[in-house]
Amino acid sequence: MNNLASQQIHNHQGITDTEFTQFQSLIYDKAGISLSEVKKTLVVSRLTRRLRHFNFASFSQYYQYVTDLNNSAEMQIMVDLLTTNETYFFREEKHFEFLSREILSKHKANRTLRVWSAACSRGQEPYSLAMVLADKLGIDADWKITATDISSQVLNYARRGLYPLDEAKQIPSPLLNKWCLKGVRSQQGSFLIDQKIRQHIEFKNLNLIGSWPDNGIYSVIFLRNVMIYFDTETKRKLVDRLLNRLQPGGYLIVGHSESLNQITDRVKTIRPSIYQLKND
């Protein structure tokens, strides 16, 4: 790539309105995500290295390449780059407190508890959930977590259960000491989630607006800080599908900045961002 082209794509002026509209439509079609104008910088910053990789001088060239049916692997990379969100252990900790005090305290030991982390990113959410379940119900109790994400890249990261040591500070000390192993020698500076925790979690690739396998019914579904990227109609369709996977009286937990008001009348609000499926 010549220096001029390289300089152009360092800022959002390097992407034309037409090119940005193309990527807006593409990511909406593939992932249901609505990118506003303010996301131009994000699109440029995340896709620039792919343009460099192929020595493309414009986003139009990359768009033509990524939409070619022969380049499905690159389409997955593009989706990974534009849908991956930052998260951390025990994010929005009040949700985990509610899970422990209100939901798990009422759980009957003779029933399997199934939890779905529906946008698990790099795994911090399902591992946080697993630590709470192990602490409250016991590591040998009958509970399972399904963790899904559209990004195959972050799922591969999550399956390893290996994180930089500075992320450990977000984990409550008793749980950290019980379920995390500090890396030594070649793994120094990192920590590993205990295998006993990891064996309760199944990581799967899933597009929330695509087709879903029949994974059964869940007691609790976490879908946090994802719907802020969806338009109202996409939210309605997604929430309806999620509620069809909840057992009567089950819980759907969304991000603190999200709400199901005017999205569905099938739930009752327990607390802001915590909803319970009504019994029919």
N, C-alpha and C positions, 0 to 999 in steps of 0.2 A: 504494500500500500504506500502511495506517495505521502509525503509529509503533510500536504494540504488536506488530503482526505482524512488522515489520522487526526489532525487538529480539529476538523469539522465535527467529528463524532464524539469529541470530548464534552460537548455541551448540547443541550437540547435544541439549539439552533441547527444542529447537524441533521435533525430529523424533520422532514417537511410535514405539514399538516396532513397531506394525503397519506404519507407513510405511517404516521402515528394512527390515523383512522384505520388503516389496514391492520395494524397490530391490535388496536382496540377491538375490532371485529373478530379477529382471529382468537384472541385469548378469551373473549366472551363466548365464542362458539365452542372452544375446547374445554373451558373450565368454569364458565358462568360468571367470570369476574368482569366487573365494569370498571375500566380505567378512566378516571377523570383527566382533564387537561393537566392538572397539577402533577400527574404521574409521568409526564414526558421525561423528566430527568431520571426517574427510576428506570424507565424502559431503556434509555440511552446507556445509563451506567451499567445495567445488567447484561445488555446485549452487545456492547462494544467489543468485548473480547472474542465473541463469536464472529463478528465482522473481521476482526484482525486474523483470527484463525483461518478463515477462508480467503483472506486478502480481498475482501469486498470493499468497495469505495462508497457504498451507499446502503441504506436500510432497505431500499427497494430490491437490490440484488439479493440481500439476505432473505427478504420476504418471499421472493420467487423461489429461492432454494428450499426454504423450510416448508413451503406448501406443496412442493413436488411430492407425489405419492411415493416415490422411490426413496425419500429421505425421512422416513418416519422416526428414525432414531434421533435425528436432529430436532424434529418436532417435539419429542419428549424432553430433550435438553432445554429447548426454548420454554416449554411449559414449566419445567423445574425452576428455571431462572426467574420467571415472572410470578411464580406462585409461592415461593419459599418465604416464610415469615419468621422473624426472630421471635424466640420464646425462651423461657427459662424454667427451672424447677420451681414448683409450688407457686406459679404465677397466679395472682388473684386468690390468695391463700384462704379467704373466707369460704370459697367453694369446697375446699378440702376439709375445712372445719365442719361445714354443713354435712358433707358426706359421712364423716366420722360420727358426729354427734346425733344427727337426725335420721340418716338413712341406714347406716350400718348397725346402729343400736337397735333397730326394729327388725333387722333381717333374721329370718328363721334359719337355723343351722342346717336343717334338712333339705334346703333348697339351694340350687346352684345360683350364685350371683354372677351376672354377666354385665360387664360395663364396656361401652364402646367409646373410644377416643377417636372421633370422626375426622379430625384434621391434626394428626399427631406430630407433624413436622419432624424434628430430630429426636423425638422420643422423650423429651423431658416431661410432658404431660402424662403419658401412660406409666412411666416409671414412678412419678409422684403418686399417681393413683394406686399403683401396686404396693408402694411402701405403706400407704394408709390402710389398704385392705389387709396386708400381711400383719400390720400392727394391731388392727382391730379384730380381725377374724381368725388370724393365725396363718402361717405360711402353708400349712397342710390342709387348710379348709378348701371347700369346693367353690372356688371363684376363678373367673377367667376375664381377661381383657382383650378385646379386639382393637387394634390400633391401625388406622388406615390413613393414607395420604395419597394425593395425586402424583407426588414427586418420588420417583424410584430412587433418586440420589439421596434424599434425606432418609428414606426407609433403610437403605443400606447402612447409613451412619447410625440410625437408631438401633438396628439389630445388634450392632457391636456392643452397645451399652458402655462405651468408653468415652469419657468426657474430660476436658481440661480441668485441672484442680480448682481453678478460680470459680468454676460453676458450683462447686460443692458448698459454698457459703450460703446458698439459698435454701439448702436442705436442713430441716431441723436437726440439731445435734444428735438426739437419740436415734433417729432414723438413719442418719448418715453413718453413725458408728455401727449400727446393726446390719445395714444392707449394702454398704459401699466398701470397696476394697481399694486402698491407696496403692497406686502404681509404684513399682520399684524397678531399678536398673533401666532397661530400655523403655519402660512405661512410666518412668519418673516424671512428675508434673501432671499426672492424670489420675483418674479414679475409675473403677469398673463397678457397674451394678452387679450385685451378687447373682449367680446363676439361678439360685432358688427363686428369686424374684422374676428373672427373665423367662423362666419356663412357664409362667402363668400368662404370658403375653404373646399374642400372635400378630405379627406385622403383615399387612396386606396392602397392595396397591389398589386404590379405588378412586375413581373420579366421581365426586358427589353429584354432578349433573349427568353422569353417564348411567350405564346399566349396573345394577348391583347383584351380586350373588345372594342366594338365600342363606343368610347367616343366622337366621332364627330371631328370637326376641330378647330384648335387653331390659334390665332393671333401671339402668342409668345410661344416658347418652350425654357426652360432653362435646359440644360444637362451639368453641369459643374463639372470638376474634377472627371469624371467617366471613360471616354474613355482612359485615361492614363493606365488603367488596362486591356484594350482589345487589341487583336492583330488586324492587319490591316483588315483582312477579316470580323471579327466580327464588327469592326467599320463601314465598308462599308454597311453591311446588316442593322445595327441598324440605321445609318443615313438615309438610303433610306426609312426605315419604318417611321422614325420621320417626314421626309419631306412629306410623304403621308398624314400626319395628320396636316400639315400646310396649311393655306389658301394662295392663290397666293399673293406674296408680304410680307408674314409673315416672322418672324425672328426666327432663331435658334441661341442661345447664348451658347457658350461652355466656358470652363475654360481658363484663360489667358495662361496657359502652353500647351493648346491643339490647334490643327489646323485641318481644313478640306481639306487642300491641298492634292491633289492626293487621296482623299477619295470620292469626288463627284464633278460633274460638273453642278449640278442642282441649285447651289447657286452662288451669287456674294458676294464678301467680302466688307462689309461696313467699318469695322474697324477690327483690329486683334481680333479674337475670336467672332466677331459679323457678322452673315451671313444672307442674305435675299434670300428667295426662288424666283427664276426667274419666271416671268409670261410666261406661255406657249404660 
